[in-house]
Structures are given as structure tokens and as C-alpha cells.
């Protein structure tokens, strides 16, 4: 008797794919949380950076993995005696209600409330159609 004959053999296909809509929501929520950290650093007067690793060739010709600090761009900017906050998916600005792409607030402290509203809307799925429009435009 063979060693494999004793085993319970079956044919199966592994499914590990997540629903694409939920994956997009999770990506947007993570980006909004990162913008909260950008805002906190800006309120203190610092610049928020993320450490990433990349391959680099040194003087001897050896390839080494080096940590690199990357600056994260803010989704909010000062203009018209206040601040505009935009919600982005990747590098694309989302249209929040179909026509507007930004929220205006008077003070930098108010940006946190807008980011929280964006996060709640993303979790609830209110921005799914805006993400789909951006994804459709990107693939065209």
C-alpha cells in the first residue's frame, strides 16, 4: 500500500479574494486615518513622513535595502482665508456629492472634524460610487 493511499485526497481551489468594494473602502479609511496623522503633525509644526524601504546600490556596487523617509502630502490646503479639505483615492480627488470636490472650514483645527466625517462616510459606503467613478476614469 502506498503512503498516499492512506490520505484523504480532495481537489479544492483556495479563495482568498476579498470583495473589491470592501477592499477599496479599507484603503480609503486607512488613507483618511493617515491624513489625521498628517494634521496632528502640522498642528504641532512638524512634517509627517513615512518610512519605506527601497533597494539602493552603494559605492562598492552592492545592492542594499535602505530605509527612506517619504513625505505624505496633505489633502487640505489654505486658501480664501480658510482651509479646503479634499477626499482623495490615490492621487485622484473624489467628487463628494456628485459636483463638489472639497469642504471649506475656517480654521485648521476644524479639518479633523471633516476627516472624521469622511471616515464615517467611507465606512458606511457613501463614497463607493465616487470611488467607482474614479476607478472607471482611471482605466479608460
CORMOMO-V522110 format. One record per helix or strand. SS is the DSSP state (h for helix, s for strand). FROM is the first residue (numbers start at 1). LEN is the number of residues. Records with the same first field share a line. If there is no record, write none. Layout:
SS->FROM-LEN ; FROM-LEN
This chain:
h->4-3 ; 20-25 ; 108-17 ; 128-12
s->49-9 ; 63-9 ; 76-4 ; 82-4 ; 88-2 ; 92-2 ; 103-3
